[in-house]
Amino acid sequence: MKKILLLLAAAWLACPAFAQSAPAQARAGGKLELYLEAMDSQSWQWFFLADTVRRRLGSELRVHPLVSRGKDGSYSAKRGEPELAESARMAVLAGVWPGKMLSYLNARSLAPSVDGWRDAALFAGVNPDDLEKRATADNGAVLAKAYAAAKAAGVSETVLLLDGKPYSGSPRLMALYDAVNAALPAAKRAPLPAGYKPQPKAPPPGLWVLVTPEFPKNESLISVFDRYFEGIKAVVLDYDSAERAAKFPVVDFLPAYFLEATPAARNRLQNELAAGLFKEKNGFLVYEDRQRRGLYASRPEKKNTVELFVMSQCPFGAMAENALLDAEKNKLLPEGAKLEIHYIGDSKKNEKGELEFSSLHGQPEWEENARQLVIAEKFPGKLKAYLAERNKDYSSADWQKAAKAAGLDAGKIEAGMEEGKKLLAADFAATGELGISTSPSFVVDGKKFMVGLGELIKTPGFEKVPPPGQSGGAGCAK
């Protein structure tokens, strides 16, 4: 599945790293402070930008790890124990060896393996055994200090401060360079190269992000828009606000990014428009973010219904079917919940008016999709038994074995395949209208959308569904 996020650089691996031999001298202005999530790609993007500017201008840069504290006083990090452990090491460096922090971070970017921190410590001139001892001996105190520093600064997420205030400019090298350079004392500022005359920049198009508290904006996507349109500023509107209702009265999906459809924007995004990444609507180019979770704002509610969208020969789709069928059998779903299964693929009519299909895993998959729709239409009471058996070997050509085990007549299923093709074409079209392209995806109550079994089990009422055996967001994408 093509996603605009693919344009982002992989911050852990792709950014250059540089060593620092000594801490920067404090300046009267141009001081940078980065509050960083230790395993967050956006945090690392900001670090590389800030450190590159620091080395060029001689400004000061301090880095602080970010952690969260629960009601019980325990500390955590968004990406689990590995990130929390890295945060503790960074907190020790900040307190005991502050002058070695930047060298450590640059080296760590080139050693992203689980134990790469040891090489990074050695490179920075720190005994890794000593670092680990300090980070683990009194872990609570170390993390408490990091948490207190962020709280005192009013920080709860990745942020870059310039002279104590959040930097609100573009996440671009020269934008940050210009901001820091302007903040330095006049005598310390770097001049423009001799003979260079800056060219005026065209103003970026307007960008509005429509969100709810449950479905917020994606900062990484904002950065992607800035890569296309330097200096673009996102205006965030709550879906329930009067301003949103007045400016965007009809919204299909949230979060949604409404970009002003200027000629320059159309030209810059011509490949993305051709690929169908944006919808064109009332003078705007609309990107609907279906990376993880979202809301079908205008779709009718379907109370107590779980819609599962799969490819029948996708291992993650089969796993999701099995998990829901098992949860239903063991009464782990919300009481009275109805399960619907839909399919992901494409269909069209050829010059003869005959239906043609395409599916990620080829003809055997779309034929199996149609077969399952025939069973659902003609023998609905036996579909779940068929799926339970078929998913034991979903890619096998011997579907008749599963049919027999479920008490189905294979001949009657074959006889219904022409009708099955019509049902499949309609089902593919309905799935396409929803913009769903990853197996498995779910829609709960007709409104709430999520990708992957791991996201479903975060939804109230579905916490007891057997968890996935792999990354919760894993799937097959067309």
MIMARVO-508573 format. One record per residue (C-alpha): residue in three letters; y, x, z. Coordinates in steps of 0.2 Angstrom, whole numbers, plus 5000, padded with zeros to 4 digits. Each point is the difference from the previous one (the first is absolute). Example, Ala and Ser with C-alpha at 12.3 -4.5 7.8 and 13.67 -1.06 7.14 Angstrom:
REM residues 2
ALA, 4978, 5062, 5039
SER, 5017, 5006, 4997
END
This chain:
REM residues 478
MET, 5000, 5000, 5000
LYS, 5016, 5007, 4995
LYS, 5013, 5001, 5014
ILE, 5017, 5006, 5001
LEU, 4995, 5010, 5015
LEU, 4990, 5012, 4989
LEU, 5016, 5008, 4995
LEU, 5003, 5007, 5018
ALA, 4996, 5018, 5003
ALA, 4986, 5004, 5012
ALA, 5010, 5008, 5014
TRP, 4986, 5009, 5009
LEU, 4994, 5009, 4985
ALA, 5013, 5000, 4986
CYS, 5016, 5007, 5008
PRO, 5004, 5018, 5001
ALA, 5000, 5009, 5017
PHE, 5010, 5014, 5006
ALA, 5000, 5011, 5016
GLN, 5015, 5002, 5012
SER, 5001, 5016, 5009
ALA, 5013, 4995, 5013
PRO, 5008, 4984, 5006
ALA, 5016, 4995, 4992
GLN, 5016, 5002, 5009
ALA, 5009, 4984, 5007
ARG, 5014, 4995, 4989
ALA, 5016, 4990, 5004
GLY, 4994, 4987, 4987
GLY, 4985, 4997, 4989
LYS, 4987, 4999, 5013
LEU, 4984, 4991, 4995
GLU, 4987, 4992, 5011
LEU, 4984, 4993, 4993
TYR, 4990, 4988, 5010
LEU, 4983, 5001, 4991
GLU, 4983, 4991, 5000
ALA, 4988, 5015, 5000
MET, 4989, 4993, 4986
ASP, 5012, 4989, 4990
SER, 5004, 5005, 4982
GLN, 5017, 4993, 5001
SER, 5004, 5010, 5016
TRP, 4994, 5016, 4991
GLN, 5011, 4996, 4985
TRP, 5015, 4999, 5011
PHE, 4994, 5017, 5008
PHE, 4999, 5009, 4984
LEU, 5017, 4994, 4994
ALA, 5008, 5004, 5017
ASP, 4992, 5017, 5001
THR, 5005, 5005, 4982
VAL, 5018, 4995, 5003
ARG, 5000, 5009, 5017
ARG, 4994, 5016, 4992
ARG, 5013, 4999, 4986
LEU, 5015, 4995, 5011
GLY, 4995, 5009, 5016
SER, 5002, 4984, 5010
GLU, 4990, 4995, 5016
LEU, 4984, 4990, 4999
ARG, 4990, 4994, 5015
VAL, 4984, 4990, 4998
HIS, 4993, 4988, 5013
PRO, 4983, 4991, 5000
LEU, 4999, 4981, 5001
VAL, 4988, 4991, 5011
SER, 4999, 4982, 5007
ARG, 4997, 4995, 5018
GLY, 4990, 4984, 5005
LYS, 5002, 4988, 5014
ASP, 4987, 5010, 5010
GLY, 5010, 5016, 4998
SER, 4987, 5008, 4988
TYR, 5007, 5009, 4984
SER, 4994, 4997, 4983
ALA, 5005, 5004, 4981
LYS, 4999, 4988, 4985
ARG, 4986, 5010, 4992
GLY, 4989, 5002, 5015
GLU, 4994, 5015, 5011
PRO, 5002, 5014, 4987
GLU, 5018, 4995, 4998
LEU, 5003, 4999, 5018
ALA, 4992, 5017, 5003
GLU, 5011, 5008, 4986
SER, 5015, 4992, 5009
ALA, 4995, 5008, 5016
ARG, 4999, 5017, 4992
MET, 5017, 4997, 4992
ALA, 5008, 4995, 5017
VAL, 4993, 5016, 5008
LEU, 5008, 5010, 4986
ALA, 5017, 4991, 5002
GLY, 5000, 5004, 5018
VAL, 4992, 5017, 5002
TRP, 5002, 5008, 4983
PRO, 5015, 4991, 4991
GLY, 5004, 5014, 4989
LYS, 4982, 5000, 4993
MET, 5000, 4981, 4996
LEU, 5006, 5001, 4982
SER, 4988, 5014, 4995
TYR, 4986, 4990, 5008
LEU, 5004, 4984, 4990
ASN, 5002, 5009, 4984
ALA, 4983, 5009, 5002
ARG, 4992, 4984, 5006
SER, 5005, 4992, 4984
LEU, 4989, 5013, 4991
ALA, 4986, 4998, 5012
PRO, 4998, 4981, 5002
SER, 4981, 5000, 5005
VAL, 4995, 4994, 5017
ASP, 5001, 5018, 5008
GLY, 5014, 5006, 4988
TRP, 5011, 5000, 5015
ARG, 4992, 5016, 5006
ASP, 5005, 5010, 4985
ALA, 5017, 4992, 5000
ALA, 5002, 5006, 5018
LEU, 4994, 5018, 4996
PHE, 5012, 5000, 4985
ALA, 5015, 4995, 5012
GLY, 4995, 5013, 5012
VAL, 4993, 4989, 5014
ASN, 4983, 5002, 5008
PRO, 4990, 4984, 4994
ASP, 4989, 5001, 5016
ASP, 5016, 5000, 5011
LEU, 5008, 4986, 4989
GLU, 4984, 4989, 5002
LYS, 4999, 5004, 5019
ARG, 5018, 4994, 5003
ALA, 4998, 4985, 4989
THR, 4985, 4994, 5008
ALA, 5001, 5006, 5018
ASP, 5014, 4987, 5005
ASN, 5000, 4989, 4984
GLY, 5009, 4986, 5009
ALA, 5014, 5010, 5005
VAL, 5002, 5008, 4983
LEU, 5000, 4984, 4991
ALA, 5011, 4992, 5014
LYS, 5014, 5012, 4996
ALA, 4998, 4997, 4981
TYR, 5001, 4981, 5003
ALA, 5015, 5002, 5012
ALA, 5010, 5011, 4987
ALA, 4997, 4987, 4986
LYS, 5005, 4985, 5012
ALA, 5016, 5009, 5005
ALA, 5005, 5002, 4982
GLY, 4996, 4982, 4997
VAL, 4986, 5004, 4987
SER, 4984, 4991, 4998
GLU, 4996, 5005, 4982
THR, 5002, 5014, 4988
VAL, 5019, 5005, 4999
LEU, 5010, 5014, 4995
LEU, 5016, 5003, 5010
LEU, 5015, 5009, 4993
ASP, 5012, 5005, 5015
GLY, 4992, 4987, 5011
LYS, 5001, 4985, 4987
PRO, 4986, 4993, 4989
TYR, 5002, 5008, 4982
SER, 5002, 4985, 4989
GLY, 5000, 5008, 4983
SER, 4987, 5002, 4987
PRO, 4984, 5010, 5004
ARG, 5005, 5012, 4986
LEU, 5002, 5019, 5002
MET, 5018, 5000, 4993
ALA, 5006, 4984, 5009
LEU, 4994, 5008, 5017
TYR, 5007, 5017, 4995
ASP, 5017, 4992, 4996
ALA, 5001, 4990, 5016
VAL, 4995, 5016, 5011
ASN, 5012, 5011, 4990
ALA, 5014, 4988, 5003
ALA, 4996, 4999, 5019
LEU, 5002, 5019, 5002
PRO, 5016, 5008, 5005
ALA, 5011, 5003, 4985
ALA, 4998, 5019, 5001
LYS, 4981, 4998, 5000
ARG, 4998, 4988, 4985
ALA, 4991, 5006, 4984
PRO, 5011, 4999, 4985
LEU, 4994, 4993, 4983
PRO, 4994, 5013, 4987
ALA, 5014, 5007, 4990
GLY, 5005, 4990, 4985
TYR, 4989, 4985, 5005
LYS, 5008, 4983, 4999
PRO, 4991, 4985, 5007
GLN, 4996, 4986, 4988
PRO, 5005, 4982, 5006
LYS, 4984, 4990, 5005
ALA, 4997, 4983, 4994
PRO, 4999, 4988, 5015
PRO, 4982, 4994, 5004
PRO, 4995, 4982, 4998
GLY, 4999, 4988, 5015
LEU, 4984, 4999, 5009
TRP, 4996, 4986, 5013
VAL, 4984, 5000, 5010
LEU, 4994, 4984, 5007
VAL, 4989, 5001, 5016
THR, 4994, 4991, 5015
PRO, 4997, 5008, 5017
GLU, 4981, 5000, 4997
PHE, 5002, 5007, 4982
PRO, 5014, 5013, 5001
LYS, 5007, 5012, 4986
ASN, 4990, 5015, 4995
GLU, 5011, 5016, 5002
SER, 4990, 5010, 4988
LEU, 5004, 4987, 4986
ILE, 5018, 5001, 5004
SER, 4998, 5019, 4997
VAL, 4992, 4997, 4984
PHE, 5014, 4988, 4994
ASP, 5012, 5014, 5004
ARG, 4990, 5012, 4989
TYR, 5004, 4989, 4986
PHE, 5018, 4996, 5005
GLU, 5009, 5013, 5010
GLY, 5010, 4993, 5014
ILE, 4992, 4983, 5000
LYS, 5003, 4990, 5016
ALA, 4988, 4986, 5005
VAL, 5007, 4984, 5007
VAL, 4987, 4993, 5012
LEU, 5000, 4981, 5001
ASP, 4989, 4990, 5012
TYR, 4991, 4986, 4991
ASP, 5006, 4987, 5012
SER, 5018, 5005, 4998
ALA, 5013, 4989, 4992
GLU, 5006, 5015, 4990
ARG, 4982, 5001, 4992
ALA, 4999, 4982, 4997
ALA, 5017, 5000, 4991
LYS, 4997, 5016, 4989
PHE, 4981, 4998, 4997
PRO, 4995, 4982, 5003
VAL, 4982, 5001, 4993
VAL, 4990, 5015, 5005
ASP, 4981, 5001, 4996
PHE, 4994, 5015, 5011
LEU, 5006, 5011, 5014
PRO, 5005, 5014, 5002
ALA, 5009, 4999, 4983
TYR, 5012, 5012, 4993
PHE, 5013, 4992, 4989
LEU, 5009, 5013, 4988
GLU, 5015, 4996, 4990
ALA, 4994, 4999, 4982
THR, 5014, 5011, 4992
PRO, 4997, 5008, 4983
ALA, 4999, 5017, 5009
ALA, 4987, 4993, 5012
ARG, 4990, 4993, 4986
ASN, 5000, 5016, 4990
ARG, 4995, 5010, 5015
LEU, 4986, 4989, 5004
GLN, 4994, 4996, 4982
ASN, 4983, 5007, 5003
GLU, 4997, 4991, 5017
LEU, 5006, 4984, 4992
ALA, 4988, 5002, 4985
ALA, 4986, 5003, 5013
GLY, 5004, 4984, 5009
LEU, 5006, 5007, 5017
PHE, 5015, 4990, 5000
LYS, 5004, 4981, 4997
GLU, 5016, 4995, 4992
LYS, 5008, 4986, 5009
ASN, 5018, 4993, 4999
GLY, 5008, 5017, 4996
PHE, 4989, 5010, 5011
LEU, 4985, 5012, 4999
VAL, 4989, 4995, 5014
TYR, 4987, 5011, 5007
GLU, 4988, 4991, 5013
ASP, 4992, 5012, 5012
ARG, 4981, 4997, 5002
GLN, 4996, 5017, 5007
ARG, 4993, 4993, 5016
ARG, 5006, 4983, 5006
GLY, 5012, 4987, 4994
LEU, 5004, 4981, 5000
TYR, 5000, 4988, 4985
ALA, 5016, 4991, 5005
SER, 5000, 4986, 4988
ARG, 4981, 4997, 4999
PRO, 4994, 4983, 5008
GLU, 4991, 5003, 5017
LYS, 4981, 4999, 5000
LYS, 4996, 4997, 5018
ASN, 4985, 5009, 5008
THR, 4995, 5008, 4983
VAL, 4995, 5018, 4996
GLU, 5001, 5004, 4982
LEU, 4991, 5016, 4996
PHE, 5003, 5009, 4983
VAL, 4987, 5012, 4994
MET, 4992, 5008, 4985
SER, 4981, 4996, 5002
GLN, 4994, 5018, 4997
CYS, 5014, 5008, 5011
PRO, 4991, 5008, 5015
PHE, 5015, 4996, 5011
GLY, 5001, 4982, 4994
ALA, 4981, 4998, 5004
MET, 5003, 5007, 5017
ALA, 5014, 4988, 5003
GLU, 4989, 4985, 4995
ASN, 4986, 5006, 5011
ALA, 5012, 5002, 5015
LEU, 5007, 4983, 4998
LEU, 4983, 4991, 4997
ASP, 4994, 5009, 5016
ALA, 5015, 4995, 5010
GLU, 4999, 4982, 4994
LYS, 4981, 5000, 5005
ASN, 5004, 5007, 5017
LYS, 5015, 4988, 5003
LEU, 5013, 5015, 5000
LEU, 5012, 4991, 4988
PRO, 5013, 4987, 5005
GLU, 4991, 4984, 5004
GLY, 4998, 4990, 4984
ALA, 5006, 5014, 4988
LYS, 4996, 4997, 4982
LEU, 4995, 5015, 4989
GLU, 5005, 5000, 4982
ILE, 4995, 5015, 4988
HIS, 5010, 5004, 4985
TYR, 4998, 5014, 4987
ILE, 5011, 5013, 4993
GLY, 5001, 5004, 4981
ASP, 5007, 4995, 4983
SER, 4996, 4988, 4987
LYS, 5007, 4995, 4983
LYS, 4995, 4990, 4984
ASN, 4997, 5010, 4984
GLU, 5004, 4995, 4983
LYS, 4985, 4988, 4999
GLY, 5006, 4992, 5016
GLU, 4986, 5007, 5010
LEU, 5002, 5006, 5018
GLU, 5000, 5019, 5002
PHE, 4999, 5008, 5018
SER, 5004, 5017, 5007
SER, 4996, 5006, 5018
LEU, 5001, 5017, 5008
HIS, 4981, 5002, 5001
GLY, 4996, 4994, 4983
GLN, 4991, 4985, 4992
PRO, 4986, 4999, 5014
GLU, 5014, 4997, 5012
TRP, 5009, 4986, 4992
GLU, 4983, 4992, 4995
GLU, 4996, 5001, 5019
ASN, 5017, 4992, 5004
ALA, 4996, 4985, 4988
ARG, 4983, 4999, 5007
GLN, 5006, 4998, 5018
LEU, 5013, 4987, 4994
VAL, 4986, 4990, 4992
ILE, 4990, 5001, 5017
ALA, 5016, 4995, 5009
GLU, 5003, 4985, 4989
LYS, 4982, 4993, 4997
PHE, 4991, 5007, 5016
PRO, 5014, 5002, 5013
GLY, 4988, 4999, 5015
LYS, 4990, 5016, 4994
LEU, 5015, 5011, 4995
LYS, 5000, 5009, 5017
ALA, 4982, 5003, 5000
TYR, 5001, 5007, 4982
LEU, 5014, 5012, 5005
ALA, 4991, 5006, 5015
GLU, 4986, 5005, 4990
ARG, 5009, 5006, 4984
ASN, 5011, 5011, 5010
LYS, 4986, 5010, 5006
ASP, 4999, 5007, 4982
TYR, 5016, 4993, 4991
SER, 4999, 5012, 4985
SER, 4982, 4996, 4996
ALA, 4996, 4991, 4984
ASP, 4987, 4990, 5009
TRP, 5011, 4986, 5006
GLN, 4985, 4988, 4998
LYS, 4992, 5008, 5016
ALA, 5015, 4995, 5010
ALA, 5000, 4983, 4993
LYS, 4982, 4997, 5004
ALA, 5002, 5006, 5018
ALA, 5014, 4987, 5001
GLY, 4989, 4986, 4993
LEU, 5010, 4999, 4984
ASP, 4993, 4997, 4982
ALA, 5005, 5014, 4989
GLY, 4998, 4990, 4985
LYS, 5012, 4987, 5006
ILE, 5013, 5013, 5004
GLU, 4998, 5008, 4982
ALA, 5002, 4983, 4993
GLY, 5017, 4998, 5008
MET, 5007, 5016, 4995
GLU, 5012, 4993, 4986
GLU, 5008, 4989, 5013
GLY, 5000, 5015, 5012
LYS, 5010, 5010, 4987
LYS, 5013, 4986, 5000
LEU, 5000, 5000, 5019
LEU, 5003, 5018, 5000
ALA, 5014, 5000, 4988
ALA, 5009, 4988, 5011
ASP, 4996, 5010, 5015
PHE, 5006, 5016, 4993
ALA, 5016, 4991, 4995
ALA, 5003, 4993, 5017
THR, 4997, 5017, 5008
GLY, 5012, 5008, 4987
GLU, 5014, 4988, 5004
LEU, 4999, 5006, 5018
GLY, 5002, 5018, 4995
ILE, 4983, 5005, 5008
SER, 4992, 5015, 4993
THR, 4990, 5009, 5014
SER, 4983, 4995, 5006
PRO, 4999, 4995, 5014
SER, 5016, 4990, 5003
PHE, 5002, 4985, 5011
VAL, 5012, 4985, 5002
VAL, 5000, 4991, 5016
ASP, 5006, 4982, 5001
GLY, 5006, 5001, 4983
LYS, 5015, 5011, 5005
LYS, 4996, 5017, 5008
PHE, 4993, 5014, 4989
MET, 4992, 5016, 5004
VAL, 4990, 5014, 4992
GLY, 4984, 5006, 5007
LEU, 4989, 4994, 5014
GLY, 5009, 5012, 5012
GLU, 5016, 4989, 4998
LEU, 4991, 4984, 5002
ILE, 4993, 5004, 5017
LYS, 5018, 5003, 5006
THR, 5004, 4982, 4996
PRO, 4999, 4988, 5015
GLY, 4983, 4990, 5000
PHE, 4991, 5014, 4990
GLU, 5000, 5014, 5013
LYS, 4981, 4997, 5002
VAL, 4995, 5002, 4982
PRO, 4989, 5016, 4999
PRO, 5011, 5015, 4996
PRO, 4998, 5009, 4984
GLY, 4990, 5016, 4999
GLN, 5014, 5009, 4990
SER, 5018, 5000, 4999
GLY, 5006, 4982, 5003
GLY, 5011, 5001, 4985
ALA, 4987, 5006, 4988
GLY, 4996, 4990, 4984
CYS, 4997, 4999, 4982
ALA, 5016, 4998, 4990
LYS, 5002, 4995, 4982
END
